[in-house]
Amino acid sequence: MPSQTDKPTEPLLIKRYASRRLYNTETSDYVTLDEIARMIREGREVRIVDLRSGDDLTRQYLLQIIAEHESRGENVLPLEVLTDLVRSYTAQAQSVVPQFLAASFEMLRNGQSRMLEQLTALQHPMASMPGFAEMQRQQQAFLRAMMAGWTGPALGAGDPSPSGTRAQPDAPLSAEAEDIRRQLAELQARISRL
């Protein structure tokens, strides 16, 4: 896997033909939206352009990728966030929201390794509670799974998947995410009872 310093400086150019097929100019073959999503998760920047007009279609296709993931039950965006995004399409909010979202994701990317280190080193007052070490391990696995898509597989040293093996695309990843969601809900219930 390429590291952050090995990334190409130019985005991967994908051309959309009149037939709506997407052509990877780097590998000289056709690609699907799922393959483009995988490349993006691996840290690759992409640019999708219409072959005939030269129009940049990247935003349209990225939104389509997000919509497909959300429709398959791979919900990352809470309903409240989606509602707020719809509300933000006003003249006043349009000037602030994009910068806020960009800054938020940048802060998350920059702070992820620091956050994982702090979770590991943190001597929490509940550290003597039975099951605390397991809860901390699950939190770290949850954070790794949530942040893997923003930086690709490089989360410091090692694989982003909690088991140390790469997750297979599609079904196992959503099953793993569902398991993490279930564990998080159980942990929140335990903490609220304390």
N, C-alpha and C positions, 0 to 999 in steps of 0.2 A: 504494500500500500504506500502511496506517496505521502511523505510528511508535509507539514505546512510549508517548508522551504522548497520542496520539490514540485509544488503546484505550478502548472503552466500559468503564465501571466495573462494570456488571452482566454476568454471563455470558449468553451466548445461550441462550434457553430453547427446548429441543426437547421436544415432547410425544409420548409414545408412545400411540397409540390401541389399542383392543382388538384390532384386526387386526394389531398389531405394527408398523404403519407409523409412521415418525418424521416429525413435522410441525415445520418451522421456523417459529416464531411471528413472526420478524422479517420473513421474505420471504413468508410465507403459502403455502408449498408443501412438498411432501414431499421428504425428503432420504434419501440412502443412508449407510451407514457410511463408505464411501470419501469422500463429501463432508464428513462430519463430521470425519474424520481430516485432510482437507485444511485445513479451517478451523482446526483445532487447530495444525497445522504452521505456519500463517500467523500464529499467536500469539493466536488467539481462545480465550477460555475458554467452555466449554459446560456446560450443566446439562440432563440428560435426566430427565424425570419421567413417571410413569405418569399418564395423564389421569384415569382413574377413581379410583385410590386416593391419588394425590399422592405416592407413594413415589419417592424419589430413586434412579434407576437408572443414574446416571452411571458409577459404579465398574464395574458389570456390563458396560456398553457399551464403556468404555475397555479393559477386559480382553479383550473380544471383538475389538476393533480390533487390539490387540497380537497376539492369537492368530492372527488372519487374516494379518497381515504375516509372522509367524514361519512359518506353514504354507506361505506362498508362497515361502519361501526368502530372505526379506528379514531375515535373522538379525542382530539387534542384540545380543541377550542371549546371551552364551556359555552353553554347557551347564552349566558350573560355577556360574554365577550363578543359573540356573534351579533347579538342584539345591539351592543354598544358600537360595533363596527358599522352596522347599518345606520345607526343614528349619527355616526360621525360624517356621513356624506352630506354635510352642509358646508356652505362657503366658509363659515368661521372655523369649524373643526378641521376641515381639510388642510389648513395651513399648519396645524399643531400635531394632529394625530400621526402622520407619517414619521415626523422627527421623533416623537415620543416612542413609537413602536420600534424604530431603528435603534434608538438609544437603549431601550429596554433589552432587546435581543443582544446588542453589543455588550452590555453590562453582564448579561447572563453568560455569554461566551467567555468573557474575560475572567469572570469570577468562579467558573465551574471547578477548576482544579483546586483553587484555594478553598472552596466550600467543601470539597471531598476531603482535603487534608484536615480541615477544622473538625469535620465530623469524626474523623479517625482519632484525632488527638484530643478531642473534647472530653473533659472530665465532668460529665453532667451530674447534677445532684441526684438523679435517678439511677446512677451507674450501679448502685448496689441492689437495685430492684431485679427480681428474677426475670430473665428473658430480655434484659436491656441490651446485652451484646447482640442477640439475634435481631432485635428491633433496629439497632444501629446498622447491622449488616444489610438488612432489608432496605433501610433508607438509602444506603450507598448504592445498592443495586438499582433502586428506583431512580435515583439521580443519574446514574450512568445510562440507564435505558432512555430516560427523558432527554438527555443532552447528547446522545450519540449522533442524532441527526444534524446537530448544529456544527459539530466539528469533525464529523467523520469518525473513523475508528481511533484517532489519536486522543486518548484521554490521559495523557501522561504515559505511563508504562503499561502496555497490555491492551487486551481486547475489551471493548465496551460491554460485552455481555457478561452478566454476573457469573455464569458457569465457566467462563474462560473459553468457551467454544463459540464459534460464530453462529448466530441464529440463521436458520434457513429463511429465505424470503417468504413474505405473505403470511400463511397460516400460523406457523410457529411463532412469528413475531407478534401477531395479534393475540395469540394464546398467552404468550409471556407477558404482554402488556396487561391483559385482563387479569392474570394472576397477580401482577404487581398492584393493580388497582384494588383487588380484593384484599391483599395484605395491608395496603395502606388504609383502607376502610376499617379493618380490624384493629390496626394500631391506633387510629384516631379514636375508636370506641374505647379501647383500653385506657388511653390517656385521659379521655373525658371522664372516666370513672374514678380517676385518682383524686 
